[in-house]
Amino acid sequence: MAQHRLRTHPLVLRRVEVARVVDVTPRMRRVTLVGPELGAFERDGLPMPAFDAPWFDDHVKIVLAADGDLAAALPVQRAHGIDWPPAPNRQGRDYTPRRWDAVSGELDLDLVLHGDGPAAAWAQSARPGSELWFVGPKASTVWPDDVDWALLAGDETALPAIGRFLDERPVDVPVQVVVTIGVEAARQDLALRAGDSVRWVVAPEGDRAALDDAVRDLDWWPGQVYAWAASESRTLLPVRRYLTRERAVPRTHVDVTGYWHAEPAAAPAPAQGPAAEAEPQPTGVPSPVPWFATRAALQLGLLDELGAGPRDLATLAEVARVAPGAVRALVGVLAASGVVTLDGDKVALGDAGEDLLDDEHEREEYEGLEADAVLALAALAPALRDGGPAWSRARGRSLRAEVEADADRAAEVVEGADVLPYVLTGLGTWPIWADARSVALGGPGALVVADLLAEVPGDRATTLVEDAVPLGVLREQAGAATTHAAAETWPPAADVAVSALGTGHRTDDEVVDLLVVMRTAAPRAVLVEDFTPDGLSPHAHEHALLSLATTGTAPRTPDDVARLAERAGWRVERHEALGWGVERVELAALDDPAQ
């Protein structure tokens, strides 16, 4: 999948105060924020850089508390990142800075006053002196250099980003703007130039076709477009398909982001009397049947077929090459789960199905590594009794063995390293690089760390080290112009050996084997590992169980890794939490591995 270029920023928690409140329209409130923590400051003795939001669609996450206990909801600040401990009362919402003036130290946030969400409620009550905490931005998108014109489309929540783009013109090209608004009064004055165009479309908030129709009605200008859109997530599904499929805009030039998600309408209250009592309500543990049905529908190609439009049951049976009766049974479960809708014999994607096709990561929950880990849970009980990972019992070999043999599996674990640039912004400050002239790096995140290390001043050689299959994946991602060497065995004379996310897909014995080999390569080592589940994820407990199933151990703590390192002849010299559950552990070789 094509990736956008990003410029990462240190993640910093900041406290600010409201200086002014102005209603831009009856539906949009502008809150001007000020405070010393928009400049460089210290938190708990740690120096923090000044705020910066250089790109028009950067976003910050404001942190609120449902019960008013804000201290319990705030993240923990690290030297170069943050950690999000679990906090049931936390309410986080992302907003795009409408204006940032580093000279005056003023930050404007525009908040749409619709719905009864926590951010809208805060905006309604905001007054000069009101306190607000936020984090970010974590990164800025870098547009390609070949853009001839820009398409900016969205609903009212996109207006802060669109307005800032037109004010600041980060890319000096003509712009076509399309905005859907709920009422005529939501229009805003925009800084248009000669050659720009804007179209306002008044449509009800639940109208999923309005934005797509308006984008399709545009005159398509010649040259290379960069298409940017932000709106309610499901209204963007047809827009993305139109841009990528019908207009064939390269994915490197398409940025379509769901800024919010419409909740389904509440079901009507049941009638009174015996008839209402006769309808049982779901209770207990959710059935696994819809998960298996969705997985089967993806594997058979049914949902991809429905992505092109509604189909009848006979057509779906032909596409899947299965009996019509089997398709009907499968579709019945999918319809009850909202994955599809069924009207007679006519089948169409439901909301859940549209979300699934639109979100590659959600799809991987049914087809990829995580799905295979879920399937391995069937062997969890005997694995826990007898020892060893459920994965190995279910599949006949360890996950690491699969990574070494299967390029697709190796690519999946390498993809998990995309978190590292956000938490390694302080990598250049690590003292271990000061006298390191040769660094060998292994693990799924080896290329990320090597690329970041290449930006650190100093004369050092870097070598990517992996078994043949995962090394091939890393080399393909690095490209022909890379300056990193590559090897299938650890070089014997490195100054520092690095494992980046190398332990999370290994059993304890495999981790020890890795550390033993690293000890033959260098007298010092760095482990960059994801130890703690993400506190922002509602599925953190599930991920911990899946880790147990795949490696035979619950998510390892730094103490667990220290014990494994000692078995391999290392001692822990330094340990630091980097943020988002990622930590670094620096190791030094013991003189005698037996001690």
C-alpha positions as CSV (number, residue, x, y, z in Angstrom):
1,M,0.0,0.0,0.0
2,A,1.4,3.4,-1.0
3,Q,2.3,5.5,2.0
4,H,2.2,9.3,2.4
5,R,5.5,10.9,3.4
6,L,5.3,12.2,7.0
7,R,7.3,14.6,9.1
8,T,7.1,13.5,12.7
9,H,7.0,15.8,15.7
10,P,7.8,15.1,19.4
11,L,4.6,14.2,21.2
12,V,4.1,16.7,24.0
13,L,1.3,17.2,26.5
14,R,0.4,20.9,26.9
15,R,-1.8,22.9,29.2
16,V,-3.3,26.1,27.7
17,E,-6.0,28.6,28.6
18,V,-8.7,30.2,26.5
19,A,-8.0,33.8,25.6
20,R,-11.0,34.6,23.3
21,V,-14.2,32.9,22.1
22,V,-15.8,34.0,18.8
23,D,-18.6,32.4,16.9
24,V,-17.5,32.3,13.3
25,T,-21.0,31.0,12.3
26,P,-24.0,29.9,14.4
27,R,-22.5,26.4,14.1
28,M,-18.8,27.0,14.5
29,R,-17.0,28.4,17.5
30,R,-13.4,29.6,17.4
31,V,-11.5,29.3,20.6
32,T,-8.1,31.1,20.8
33,L,-5.7,29.4,23.2
34,V,-2.6,30.8,24.8
35,G,-0.1,29.9,27.5
36,P,3.6,29.4,28.3
37,E,3.4,25.7,27.3
38,L,2.9,26.7,23.7
39,G,6.6,27.7,23.9
40,A,9.5,25.6,25.1
41,F,9.0,24.6,28.7
42,E,9.7,21.9,31.3
43,R,7.4,19.2,32.6
44,D,8.6,17.1,35.6
45,G,12.1,18.2,34.8
46,L,12.0,17.2,31.2
47,P,12.7,19.8,28.6
48,M,9.8,20.1,26.0
49,P,10.1,21.8,22.6
50,A,7.9,24.7,21.5
51,F,4.6,23.9,19.8
52,D,4.5,23.7,16.1
53,A,1.8,22.7,13.6
54,P,3.3,23.5,10.2
55,W,0.8,21.8,7.9
56,F,-2.8,22.8,7.1
57,D,-4.4,19.5,8.3
58,D,-2.2,18.8,11.4
59,H,-4.3,17.7,14.3
60,V,-4.1,17.8,18.0
61,K,-5.9,15.6,20.5
62,I,-7.7,17.5,23.3
63,V,-8.1,15.5,26.5
64,L,-11.3,15.7,28.5
65,A,-12.7,13.6,31.4
66,A,-16.2,12.2,31.5
67,D,-16.3,12.5,35.3
68,G,-14.3,15.6,35.7
69,D,-11.2,13.8,37.0
70,L,-8.8,15.2,34.4
71,A,-5.7,14.1,36.2
72,A,-6.7,10.4,35.8
73,A,-7.4,11.0,32.1
74,L,-4.1,12.7,31.1
75,P,-1.3,10.7,29.4
76,V,2.2,10.3,31.0
77,Q,4.8,12.6,29.5
78,R,8.1,10.9,28.5
79,A,11.3,12.6,27.4
80,H,10.4,12.2,23.7
81,G,6.8,10.8,23.7
82,I,3.8,10.0,25.8
83,D,2.1,6.9,27.2
84,W,-1.6,6.4,27.5
85,P,-2.4,4.4,30.6
86,P,-5.9,2.9,30.6
87,A,-8.4,5.5,31.7
88,P,-12.1,4.7,31.4
89,N,-13.1,8.3,32.0
90,R,-10.8,9.6,29.2
91,Q,-12.5,11.5,26.3
92,G,-10.1,12.4,23.5
93,R,-11.1,14.3,20.4
94,D,-8.9,15.3,17.4
95,Y,-9.0,18.9,16.0
96,T,-7.2,20.7,13.3
97,P,-5.6,24.0,14.3
98,R,-7.3,26.8,12.3
99,R,-4.4,29.2,12.9
100,W,-1.1,29.0,14.7
101,D,0.9,32.2,15.2
102,A,4.3,31.5,16.8
103,V,5.0,35.2,17.2
104,S,1.9,36.0,19.2
105,G,1.8,32.6,20.8
106,E,-1.9,32.1,19.8
107,L,-3.5,28.9,18.6
108,D,-7.0,28.9,17.2
109,L,-9.3,25.8,17.2
110,D,-12.6,25.9,15.4
111,L,-15.2,23.5,16.9
112,V,-18.4,22.6,15.3
113,L,-21.3,23.1,17.7
114,H,-23.4,20.1,16.7
115,G,-24.4,17.0,18.7
116,D,-23.9,16.4,22.4
117,G,-20.3,15.2,22.3
118,P,-17.8,16.2,25.0
119,A,-15.8,18.6,22.8
120,A,-18.9,20.4,21.7
121,A,-20.1,20.7,25.3
122,W,-16.7,22.0,26.3
123,A,-16.8,24.6,23.5
124,Q,-20.2,25.7,24.6
125,S,-19.0,26.4,28.1
126,A,-15.5,27.8,27.2
127,R,-14.7,31.2,28.6
128,P,-11.5,33.3,28.8
129,G,-9.4,31.6,31.4
130,S,-10.9,28.1,30.8
131,E,-8.3,25.3,30.9
132,L,-7.6,22.9,28.1
133,W,-5.0,20.1,27.8
134,F,-4.0,18.6,24.4
135,V,-1.3,16.4,22.8
136,G,0.2,16.8,19.3
137,P,0.5,17.1,16.5
138,K,2.3,13.8,16.0
139,A,3.1,14.3,12.3
140,S,2.6,16.5,9.2
141,T,1.9,15.1,5.8
142,V,4.4,16.0,3.0
143,W,2.8,16.5,-0.4
144,P,4.5,15.2,-3.5
145,D,6.3,17.8,-5.7
146,D,4.3,17.2,-8.9
147,V,0.9,18.7,-7.8
148,D,-0.7,20.9,-10.5
149,W,-4.0,21.5,-8.6
150,A,-5.7,20.6,-5.4
151,L,-9.2,19.3,-4.6
152,L,-10.3,20.1,-1.1
153,A,-13.6,18.5,-0.1
154,G,-15.5,17.9,3.1
155,D,-18.3,18.8,5.5
156,E,-18.3,21.5,8.2
157,T,-15.6,19.7,10.2
158,A,-13.2,20.0,7.3
159,L,-13.6,23.8,7.2
160,P,-10.7,24.6,9.6
161,A,-8.2,22.7,7.5
162,I,-9.6,24.0,4.2
163,G,-9.6,27.6,5.5
164,R,-6.1,27.3,6.7
165,F,-4.9,25.9,3.4
166,L,-6.4,28.8,1.6
167,D,-5.0,31.4,4.0
168,E,-1.5,30.0,4.1
169,R,-1.2,28.3,0.6
170,P,1.4,25.7,1.6
171,V,1.3,24.6,-2.0
172,D,0.9,27.3,-4.6
173,V,-1.6,25.7,-7.0
174,P,-5.2,26.4,-8.1
175,V,-7.8,24.8,-5.8
176,Q,-11.3,23.4,-6.2
177,V,-13.2,23.4,-2.9
178,V,-16.4,21.4,-2.2
179,V,-18.1,21.8,1.2
180,T,-21.4,20.3,2.4
181,I,-23.1,22.2,5.1
182,G,-26.2,21.5,7.2
183,V,-27.7,25.0,6.9
184,E,-27.0,28.1,4.7
185,A,-25.7,30.0,7.8
186,A,-22.8,27.7,8.0
187,R,-21.0,29.3,5.0
188,Q,-17.7,31.0,5.8
189,D,-15.6,33.5,4.0
190,L,-12.7,31.8,2.3
191,A,-9.5,33.3,1.0
192,L,-10.0,32.3,-2.7
193,R,-7.7,33.5,-5.4
194,A,-8.2,33.9,-9.1
195,G,-8.4,30.5,-10.6
196,D,-9.9,28.9,-7.5
197,S,-13.5,27.6,-7.3
198,V,-15.8,26.8,-4.4
199,R,-19.1,25.0,-4.3
200,W,-21.3,25.0,-1.2
201,V,-23.9,22.2,-0.9
202,V,-26.6,22.5,1.7
203,A,-27.6,18.9,2.7
204,P,-28.9,17.2,5.8
205,E,-26.2,15.8,8.0
206,G,-27.2,12.2,7.3
207,D,-27.1,12.6,3.5
208,R,-24.3,10.2,2.4
209,A,-24.5,11.0,-1.3
210,A,-24.2,14.8,-1.2
211,L,-20.5,15.1,-1.0
212,D,-19.9,12.3,-3.6
213,D,-22.4,13.9,-6.0
214,A,-20.8,17.3,-5.6
215,V,-17.2,15.9,-6.2
216,R,-18.4,14.0,-9.3
217,D,-20.0,17.2,-10.7
218,L,-16.8,19.1,-10.7
219,D,-15.0,20.0,-13.9
220,W,-11.9,17.8,-13.8
221,W,-8.9,20.0,-14.5
222,P,-5.9,18.8,-16.5
223,G,-2.7,17.9,-14.7
224,Q,-1.8,16.1,-11.5
225,V,-4.4,16.5,-8.7
226,Y,-3.8,16.1,-5.0
227,A,-7.2,15.1,-3.6
228,W,-7.9,15.8,0.1
229,A,-11.2,15.1,1.7
230,A,-12.5,15.0,5.3
231,S,-16.0,14.3,6.5
232,E,-18.2,11.8,8.3
233,S,-16.4,8.5,7.6
234,R,-19.1,6.7,5.6
235,T,-19.8,9.6,3.4
236,L,-16.2,9.4,2.2
237,L,-16.4,5.8,1.0
238,P,-17.8,6.6,-2.4
239,V,-15.6,9.6,-2.7
240,R,-12.4,7.5,-2.2
241,R,-13.6,4.9,-4.7
242,Y,-14.4,7.6,-7.3
243,L,-11.0,9.2,-6.9
244,T,-8.9,6.0,-6.9
245,R,-10.9,3.8,-9.2
246,E,-12.7,6.0,-11.7
247,R,-10.3,8.9,-11.8
248,A,-7.2,6.7,-11.2
249,V,-5.6,9.2,-8.9
250,P,-2.5,7.6,-7.4
251,R,-2.9,6.7,-3.7
252,T,0.2,8.9,-3.0
253,H,-2.0,11.8,-4.1
254,V,-5.2,10.9,-2.2
255,D,-5.7,11.8,1.4
256,V,-9.3,10.9,2.5
257,T,-9.9,10.9,6.3
258,G,-13.0,10.3,8.4
259,Y,-13.1,13.1,10.9
260,W,-16.1,11.7,12.7
261,H,-18.4,8.7,12.8
262,A,-22.2,9.0,12.8
263,E,-23.7,6.8,15.5
264,P,-26.7,4.7,14.3
265,A,-30.1,6.1,15.2
266,A,-31.5,4.9,18.5
267,A,-34.0,2.1,18.1
268,P,-37.6,3.2,18.9
269,A,-38.8,2.3,22.4
270,P,-40.6,-1.1,22.4
271,A,-44.3,-1.2,22.7
272,Q,-45.8,-1.9,26.1
273,G,-47.4,-5.3,26.9
274,P,-46.8,-8.9,26.2
275,A,-45.6,-8.3,22.6
276,A,-42.7,-6.2,23.8
277,E,-41.7,-8.8,26.4
278,A,-41.7,-11.5,23.7
279,E,-38.6,-10.1,22.0
280,P,-35.5,-11.4,23.7
281,Q,-32.5,-9.0,24.0
282,P,-29.0,-10.3,23.4
283,T,-27.2,-11.3,26.5
284,G,-24.0,-13.1,27.5
285,V,-20.9,-13.6,25.4
286,P,-21.2,-12.5,21.7
287,S,-21.4,-15.3,19.2
288,P,-18.2,-16.0,17.2
289,V,-20.4,-17.0,14.2
290,P,-20.5,-13.5,12.6
291,W,-16.7,-13.3,12.7
292,F,-16.3,-16.6,10.8
293,A,-19.1,-15.6,8.4
294,T,-17.3,-12.3,7.6
295,R,-14.0,-14.1,7.2
296,A,-15.6,-16.5,4.8
297,A,-17.3,-13.8,2.8
298,L,-13.9,-12.0,2.4
299,Q,-12.1,-15.1,1.4
300,L,-14.8,-16.0,-1.2
301,G,-14.7,-12.5,-2.7
302,L,-18.3,-11.7,-1.9
303,L,-17.7,-8.4,-0.1
304,D,-15.3,-7.2,-2.8
305,E,-18.0,-8.0,-5.4
306,L,-20.6,-6.1,-3.4
307,G,-18.2,-3.2,-3.3
308,A,-19.0,-2.6,-7.0
309,G,-22.7,-2.5,-6.3
310,P,-25.7,-4.6,-5.2
311,R,-25.9,-8.2,-6.5
312,D,-28.5,-10.9,-6.4
313,L,-27.9,-14.2,-4.6
314,A,-27.4,-16.1,-7.8
315,T,-24.7,-13.8,-9.0
316,L,-22.9,-14.0,-5.7
317,A,-23.1,-17.8,-5.8
318,E,-21.5,-17.7,-9.3
319,V,-18.7,-15.4,-8.1
320,A,-17.9,-17.5,-5.1
321,R,-18.4,-20.8,-7.1
322,V,-20.6,-22.2,-4.3
323,A,-24.2,-23.4,-4.1
324,P,-26.9,-20.7,-3.9
325,G,-28.2,-22.2,-0.7
326,A,-24.8,-21.9,0.9
327,V,-24.6,-18.2,-0.1
328,R,-28.1,-17.6,1.3
329,A,-27.1,-19.1,4.7
330,L,-23.9,-17.0,4.8
331,V,-25.7,-13.8,3.8
332,G,-28.3,-14.4,6.5
333,V,-25.7,-14.1,9.2
334,L,-24.0,-11.2,7.5
335,A,-27.3,-9.3,7.2
336,A,-28.1,-9.8,10.9
337,S,-24.6,-8.4,11.7
338,G,-25.0,-5.3,9.5
339,V,-22.2,-6.4,7.1
340,V,-24.8,-6.6,4.3
341,T,-28.4,-5.7,3.7
342,L,-30.8,-8.2,2.2
343,D,-34.0,-7.2,0.3
344,G,-35.5,-10.4,-1.2
345,D,-32.7,-11.8,-3.3
346,K,-30.9,-8.5,-3.6
347,V,-27.8,-8.1,-1.5
348,A,-25.9,-4.8,-0.8
349,L,-23.1,-3.7,1.5
350,G,-24.3,-2.6,5.0
351,D,-22.5,0.0,7.1
352,A,-20.2,-2.6,8.7
353,G,-19.3,-4.0,5.3
354,E,-18.5,-0.6,3.9
355,D,-16.3,0.1,6.8
356,L,-14.5,-3.2,6.3
357,L,-13.8,-2.6,2.7
358,D,-12.6,0.9,3.3
359,D,-10.3,0.1,6.2
360,E,-7.4,-2.1,5.3
361,H,-6.4,-2.6,9.0
362,E,-9.9,-3.7,9.9
363,R,-9.9,-6.1,7.1
364,E,-6.7,-7.6,8.4
365,E,-8.6,-8.6,11.6
366,Y,-10.4,-11.2,9.4
367,E,-7.7,-12.2,6.9
368,G,-4.2,-11.4,8.2
369,L,-1.9,-12.2,11.1
370,E,-4.4,-11.1,13.8
371,A,-7.1,-13.4,12.2
372,D,-4.7,-16.4,12.3
373,A,-3.9,-15.6,16.0
374,V,-7.7,-15.6,16.7
375,L,-8.0,-19.0,15.0
376,A,-5.1,-20.3,17.1
377,L,-7.1,-19.5,20.3
378,A,-8.9,-22.8,19.6
379,A,-5.8,-24.5,20.9
380,L,-5.2,-22.2,23.8
381,A,-6.4,-24.5,26.6
382,P,-4.2,-27.5,25.8
383,A,-1.3,-25.1,25.1
384,L,-1.6,-23.5,28.5
385,R,-1.8,-26.9,30.2
386,D,1.1,-28.5,28.3
387,G,3.2,-25.5,27.5
388,G,4.2,-23.8,24.3
389,P,2.3,-21.4,22.1
390,A,-1.2,-22.1,20.9
391,W,0.0,-20.9,17.5
392,S,2.5,-23.7,17.2
393,R,0.0,-26.3,18.3
394,A,-2.6,-25.0,15.7
395,R,-0.2,-24.4,12.8
396,G,2.6,-26.8,13.3
397,R,5.4,-24.2,13.6
398,S,6.1,-21.0,15.5
399,L,5.2,-17.6,14.3
400,R,8.9,-16.8,13.9
401,A,9.3,-19.9,11.8
402,E,6.5,-18.6,9.5
403,V,8.1,-15.2,9.3
404,E,11.4,-16.9,8.2
405,A,9.6,-18.9,5.5
406,D,6.7,-16.7,4.2
407,A,7.3,-13.3,2.7
408,D,3.7,-12.2,3.1
409,R,3.9,-13.1,6.8
410,A,7.2,-11.3,7.1
411,A,5.7,-8.2,5.5
412,E,2.9,-8.2,8.0
413,V,5.2,-8.1,11.0
414,V,7.3,-5.4,9.3
415,E,4.2,-3.3,8.8
416,G,3.7,-3.3,12.5
417,A,6.9,-1.1,12.8
418,D,5.0,2.0,11.4
419,V,4.6,3.1,15.0
420,L,8.3,3.6,15.6
421,P,8.9,7.0,13.9
422,Y,6.4,8.6,16.3
423,V,8.3,7.4,19.4
424,L,11.9,7.6,18.3
425,T,12.1,11.3,17.8
426,G,14.8,11.4,20.5
427,L,16.9,8.6,19.0
428,G,19.7,10.9,18.1
429,T,20.2,11.8,21.8
430,W,21.0,8.3,22.9
431,P,24.6,8.2,24.2
432,I,25.2,4.7,22.8
433,W,25.7,6.1,19.3
434,A,28.5,8.5,20.3
435,D,31.4,6.1,19.6
436,A,29.6,3.5,17.5
437,R,31.1,3.2,14.0
438,S,29.3,0.0,13.0
439,V,25.7,-0.8,13.9
440,A,23.9,-4.0,13.0
441,L,20.1,-3.9,13.1
442,G,17.6,-6.7,13.1
443,G,13.9,-7.2,13.6
444,P,10.7,-5.9,11.8
445,G,11.7,-2.3,12.7
446,A,15.3,-2.5,11.7
447,L,14.8,-0.3,8.6
448,V,12.9,2.4,10.5
449,V,15.7,2.6,13.1
450,A,18.4,2.5,10.5
451,D,16.9,5.3,8.5
452,L,16.5,7.5,11.6
453,L,20.0,6.7,12.7
454,A,21.3,7.8,9.3
455,E,20.0,11.3,10.1
456,V,22.1,11.4,13.3
457,P,25.5,13.2,12.8
458,G,28.5,10.8,12.8
459,D,30.4,8.5,10.6
460,R,28.9,5.0,11.0
461,A,28.0,2.0,8.9
462,T,24.6,0.4,9.3
463,T,23.8,-3.2,8.3
464,L,20.3,-4.7,8.2
465,V,20.5,-8.3,9.6
466,E,17.7,-10.8,9.1
467,D,17.0,-14.3,7.8
468,A,16.7,-14.4,4.0
469,V,12.9,-14.0,3.6
470,P,12.3,-11.1,6.1
471,L,15.6,-9.5,4.9
472,G,14.1,-9.6,1.4
473,V,11.1,-7.6,2.6
474,L,13.3,-5.1,4.3
475,R,15.5,-4.7,1.3
476,E,12.5,-4.2,-1.0
477,Q,11.2,-1.4,1.3
478,A,14.6,0.2,1.6
479,G,14.9,0.5,-2.2
480,A,17.9,0.4,-4.5
481,A,19.2,3.8,-3.3
482,T,19.6,2.7,0.3
483,T,23.0,3.2,2.0
484,H,22.4,0.3,4.4
485,A,24.3,-2.9,3.9
486,A,22.3,-6.2,4.3
487,A,23.3,-9.6,5.7
488,E,21.7,-12.8,6.6
489,T,24.0,-13.3,9.6
490,W,25.1,-11.0,12.4
491,P,28.5,-9.5,11.6
492,P,31.1,-10.4,14.2
493,A,32.7,-6.9,14.7
494,A,29.8,-4.5,15.2
495,D,29.9,-1.8,17.9
496,V,26.2,-2.0,18.7
497,A,23.6,-4.6,17.8
498,V,20.0,-3.5,17.7
499,S,16.8,-5.5,17.7
500,A,13.7,-3.4,16.7
501,L,10.5,-5.1,17.6
502,G,12.3,-8.4,17.2
503,T,11.0,-10.2,20.3
504,G,7.2,-9.7,20.0
505,H,6.8,-12.5,17.4
506,R,9.2,-14.9,19.1
507,T,8.9,-17.5,21.9
508,D,11.0,-17.1,25.0
509,D,13.5,-19.7,23.7
510,E,13.6,-17.9,20.3
511,V,14.3,-14.6,22.1
512,V,17.2,-16.1,24.0
513,D,18.6,-17.6,20.7
514,L,18.4,-14.2,19.1
515,L,20.2,-12.5,22.0
516,V,22.9,-15.2,22.1
517,V,23.7,-14.5,18.4
518,M,23.6,-10.7,19.0
519,R,26.1,-11.2,21.8
520,T,28.6,-12.7,19.3
521,A,28.1,-9.6,17.1
522,A,28.7,-6.7,19.5
523,P,29.5,-6.0,23.1
524,R,26.5,-3.7,23.5
525,A,22.9,-4.0,22.3
526,V,19.7,-2.0,22.2
527,L,16.3,-3.6,22.2
528,V,13.4,-1.4,21.0
529,E,10.3,-3.3,22.0
530,D,6.5,-2.8,22.3
531,F,5.9,-3.9,25.9
532,T,2.7,-2.2,27.1
533,P,-0.7,-2.4,25.3
534,D,-2.0,0.9,23.9
535,G,-4.2,2.5,26.6
536,L,-6.2,4.2,23.9
537,S,-7.2,0.9,22.4
538,P,-10.5,-0.6,23.6
539,H,-9.1,-4.0,22.7
540,A,-5.9,-3.9,24.7
541,H,-6.9,-7.0,26.8
542,E,-7.7,-8.9,23.6
543,H,-4.3,-8.1,22.2
544,A,-2.6,-9.3,25.4
545,L,-4.4,-12.7,25.0
546,L,-3.5,-12.9,21.3
547,S,0.2,-12.3,22.3
548,L,-0.1,-15.2,24.7
549,A,-1.5,-17.4,22.0
550,T,1.2,-16.5,19.4
551,T,4.3,-16.6,21.6
552,G,3.3,-18.7,24.6
553,T,3.8,-15.8,27.0
554,A,1.8,-12.7,28.0
555,P,3.2,-9.4,26.8
556,R,6.7,-9.2,28.3
557,T,7.7,-6.7,30.8
558,P,11.1,-5.1,30.9
559,D,11.9,-7.4,33.8
560,D,10.9,-10.4,31.7
561,V,13.3,-9.3,29.0
562,A,16.1,-8.7,31.5
563,R,15.8,-12.3,32.7
564,L,15.9,-13.6,29.1
565,A,18.9,-11.3,28.4
566,E,20.8,-12.7,31.4
567,R,20.3,-16.2,30.1
568,A,21.9,-15.1,26.9
569,G,24.9,-13.4,28.6
570,W,23.7,-9.8,28.9
571,R,23.0,-7.4,31.7
572,V,20.7,-4.4,31.5
573,E,22.5,-1.1,31.6
574,R,19.7,1.3,30.8
575,H,15.9,1.2,30.4
576,E,13.7,4.0,29.2
577,A,10.0,4.3,28.3
578,L,9.7,6.0,24.9
579,G,5.9,6.3,24.6
580,W,2.9,4.4,23.3
581,G,4.1,1.4,25.2
582,V,7.4,1.2,23.4
583,E,10.6,1.1,25.5
584,R,14.3,0.8,24.9
585,V,16.5,-1.5,26.9
586,E,20.3,-1.1,26.6
587,L,22.4,-4.2,27.2
588,A,26.1,-4.8,27.9
589,A,27.7,-8.2,27.5
590,L,28.6,-10.1,30.7
591,D,32.2,-11.2,30.8
592,D,31.2,-14.7,31.7
593,P,27.8,-15.8,30.3
594,A,27.5,-18.3,33.1
595,Q,27.6,-15.7,35.9
